[in-house]
Amino acid sequence: MQIRLGILGLGTVGSGVLDLLDRHRAFFRDSLGFEFPVTAHCSRSQASLDRFAGQAPFLTRDPLALVSRPDVDVVLELAGGEDAPRAWVEAAFAHGKHVITANKALLAKHGQDLFPLAERTGRFLLFEAAVGGGIPIIRTLQEAFIANDIHGLACIINGTCNYILTEMTQKKLSFQTALKDAQALGYAEADPSFDIEGTDSAHKVALLASLCYGKYVDYGSMSVEGITTLSDVDIAMAEEMGFAIKLLGVVSQDREGRIQANVYPALLEKKHQLATVEGVLNAVFLKTSAVGAILLTGAGAGKLPTASSVVSDLVSLARQLATGNPKVQPMGFFSSRNRADLRPIDELETEFYLRLTAVDKPGVLAKVTAILGEEGISIRALVQKPEHDPERVPVIFLTHSTKNSNVRRALKRIDALDIIQAPTQVLRFYR
Ligand SMILES: NC(=O)c1ccc[n+]([C@@H]2O[C@H](COP(=O)([O-])OP(=O)(O)OC[C@H]3O[C@@H](n4cnc5c(N)ncnc54)[C@H](OP(=O)(O)O)[C@@H]3O)[C@@H](O)[C@H]2O)c1
C-alpha cells in the first residue's frame, strides 16, 4: 500500500523524518507492506528547499499549496507556529488529507476545534511527537493503559528547564549562567521565555491531562509557574534536605471528578524516580489502577527522537487505512463543549518551602511567624542562611501541609512588610 506524504517543514524534525523513512524504507515495504513516497515538500525559505532538492517532485514555499495537492494523502505538519498551522490543518482536512503534527502549541491553542473537526471529517490528527518527543506517552495513555484509571500524573516535560536545573545543582551555577550555557548548546532559544516561564510545559500538560480524564483541559486555565526566580540558595537548601528541584506538570482528579492540572517548580525527595531524571531528558510518572506506578523517560526533543514518534504515527495510520475501515482515534472529547472545570490551585494542599528575603534586624521572625499562624499555617522548620548583605537575608520556612490559599493570603501580607526586600520564593513539595 502506498501512502503519499507532503512534508510541511524541513527543519530539525522534518529532516529527521526523511532520514528515518530512508533508513527503514525496506522494512516498511517488505515486512509491513507500506511505501511512503514523499510527493511534496514545503519550507519557508528557498535555501531550505534547495537543501532537500531532488527528494520530492513538488517543492513549494506556500503551505496551502502543499495541503491541497491531489498527490498528497498525509500532511506532516512539522513547521511550528499556532494560528497559521491551524489554517493549514483545516485546509488539509477540507482536501481529504490526514495530518500528523509535532506541534503542541497548535494543539493546546486550537485542538478544541481541530480534534472535533478531524472526527467530523473522518480524518486522523495524530500527535505522538507533540508531547515528550521520543517518549511514546500519547499511545501509552490511549492504548496501552486503556484498562487503567489514572490516579495521578507528574511529568518533567521541558528539557530546557530540566537542563538548567540540573546544571544549577551539579555545577552550582546561577540561573543566568546555566541559561546562557543552555543557549550556547542549542538547548534554549534566543528568547527562552516560552520554556523557562512554563508555557511550553503547560501546552503539553494540558494535552496529557485531557487524555488522562477525557475532558478538554484549557492550558489557559491552568496555574503555571516557571523557574526564573529560583536562586542558588534554593538549590543548595534542596540539596541539604536531600531533595531535588524539578519543574513539574502535576495532574490529578478528585473524587468529584474535578481535574487539577498545574505547572510549578517542586521539591522531590532524591529517591523519587523523577528526581533522577537529569539534563535534557523528559519523563512522565503515572500512578495507575492496574499497573501501579510507572515512569517513562527518554529524549523529549531532538531530531531523531521526535522524528521517531512522527514515523510511528505514520505507520499506525497506515495500519488503520490498510483495514479499509479506519477508526479515527476518538479525540472528539477534546472540544470546548466538554471543557474541564479545573480545580483551582488554591485548593491544592501540600507542604511548602518559602524563602523570604528579609532585613536582618530583631523582630522580623516574630512578625512573619505571627502572620503564618494567623493564616492557619503551621511551621515545620525554619532556617536562616548567613548572608553578607544584612539588607537581604534569606530566611526559609518549611510548612506542614496546608492549603495553597492560606499561603497565598499569608504571602500577600508578608511581602507587603517593609522588612521584606523581594517577593517570597514559593516551592511546593511533591510526594
Ligand atoms: N526540535 C525538536 O526537538 C522538537 C521536539 C518536539 C516537537 N517539535 C515541534 O516540531 C515542530 C518543528 O520543529 P523544528 O525544531 O523542526 O523547527 P525548525 O527546525 O525551525 O524547522 C521548521 C521548518 O518549518 C519551516 N517553516 C516554518 N514556518 C513556515 C511557514 N510559515 N511556511 C512554510 N514553512 C515554514 C521552516 O522553514 P525555513 O527553515 O525555511 O524557515 C523549517 O523548514 C514545531 O512545532 C516544534 O514545536 C520539535
The ligand as a Tripos MOL2 file, in Angstrom:
@<TRIPOS>MOLECULE
LIG
   48    52     1     0     0
SMALL
NO_CHARGES

@<TRIPOS>ATOM
      1 N1         13.0180   20.2110   17.5070 N.am      1 LIG1
      2 C1         12.5260   19.3790   18.3940 C.2       1 LIG1
      3 O1         13.2680   18.6690   19.0730 O.2       1 LIG1
      4 C2         11.0300   19.2380   18.5670 C.ar      1 LIG1
      5 C3         10.5350   18.3360   19.5250 C.ar      1 LIG1
      6 C4          9.1460   18.1670   19.6580 C.ar      1 LIG1
      7 C5          8.3030   18.9210   18.8750 C.ar      1 LIG1
      8 N2          8.8160   19.8230   17.9920 N.ar      1 LIG1
      9 C6          7.8690   20.5960   17.1630 C.3       1 LIG1
     10 O2          8.0970   20.2770   15.8140 O.3       1 LIG1
     11 C7          7.8220   21.4080   15.0080 C.3       1 LIG1
     12 C8          9.0530   21.7040   14.1440 C.3       1 LIG1
     13 O3         10.1410   21.9680   14.9770 O.3       1 LIG1
     14 P1         11.6320   22.0450   14.3940 P.3       1 LIG1
     15 O4         12.5270   22.0480   15.5820 O.co2     1 LIG1
     16 O5         11.8500   21.0220   13.3590 O.co2     1 LIG1
     17 O6         11.6230   23.5070   13.7610 O.3       1 LIG1
     18 P2         12.7000   24.1130   12.7480 P.3       1 LIG1
     19 O7         13.9780   23.3830   12.8020 O.co2     1 LIG1
     20 O8         12.6900   25.5730   12.9750 O.co2     1 LIG1
     21 O9         12.0420   23.8260   11.3160 O.3       1 LIG1
     22 C9         10.8290   24.4000   10.9240 C.3       1 LIG1
     23 C10        10.6490   24.1800    9.4350 C.3       1 LIG1
     24 O10         9.3800   24.6750    9.0700 O.3       1 LIG1
     25 C11         9.5220   25.6640    8.0650 C.3       1 LIG1
     26 N3          8.5280   26.6890    8.2780 N.ar      1 LIG1
     27 C12         8.3030   27.4130    9.3950 C.ar      1 LIG1
     28 N4          7.2920   28.2670    9.1900 N.ar      1 LIG1
     29 C13         6.8720   28.0830    7.9320 C.ar      1 LIG1
     30 C14         5.8770   28.6790    7.1310 C.ar      1 LIG1
     31 N5          5.1190   29.6650    7.5930 N.pl3     1 LIG1
     32 N6          5.7330   28.2490    5.8650 N.ar      1 LIG1
     33 C15         6.4980   27.2750    5.3730 C.ar      1 LIG1
     34 N7          7.4700   26.6680    6.0780 N.ar      1 LIG1
     35 C16         7.6570   27.0680    7.3390 C.ar      1 LIG1
     36 C17        10.9270   26.1970    8.2340 C.3       1 LIG1
     37 O11        11.3710   26.7790    7.0290 O.3       1 LIG1
     38 P3         12.7320   27.6570    6.9670 P.3       1 LIG1
     39 O12        13.8190   26.8570    7.5860 O.co2     1 LIG1
     40 O13        12.9340   27.8210    5.5090 O.co2     1 LIG1
     41 O14        12.4400   28.9090    7.7080 O.co2     1 LIG1
     42 C18        11.6720   24.9020    8.5650 C.3       1 LIG1
     43 O15        11.8940   24.1660    7.4050 O.3       1 LIG1
     44 C19         7.4420   22.5380   15.9820 C.3       1 LIG1
     45 O16         6.0530   22.5790   16.1160 O.3       1 LIG1
     46 C20         8.0720   22.0900   17.2790 C.3       1 LIG1
     47 O17         7.3880   22.6070   18.4200 O.3       1 LIG1
     48 C21        10.1460   19.9950   17.8180 C.ar      1 LIG1
@<TRIPOS>BOND
     1     1     2 1
     2     2     3 2
     3     2     4 1
     4     4     5 ar
     5     4    48 ar
     6     5     6 ar
     7     6     7 ar
     8     7     8 ar
     9     8     9 1
    10     8    48 ar
    11     9    10 1
    12     9    46 1
    13    10    11 1
    14    11    12 1
    15    11    44 1
    16    12    13 1
    17    13    14 1
    18    14    15 2
    19    14    16 1
    20    14    17 1
    21    17    18 1
    22    18    19 2
    23    18    20 1
    24    18    21 1
    25    21    22 1
    26    22    23 1
    27    23    24 1
    28    23    42 1
    29    24    25 1
    30    25    26 1
    31    25    36 1
    32    26    27 ar
    33    26    35 ar
    34    27    28 ar
    35    28    29 ar
    36    29    30 ar
    37    29    35 ar
    38    30    31 1
    39    30    32 ar
    40    32    33 ar
    41    33    34 ar
    42    34    35 ar
    43    36    37 1
    44    36    42 1
    45    37    38 1
    46    38    39 2
    47    38    40 1
    48    38    41 1
    49    42    43 1
    50    44    45 1
    51    44    46 1
    52    46    47 1
@<TRIPOS>SUBSTRUCTURE
     1 LIG1         1 GROUP 0 **** ****
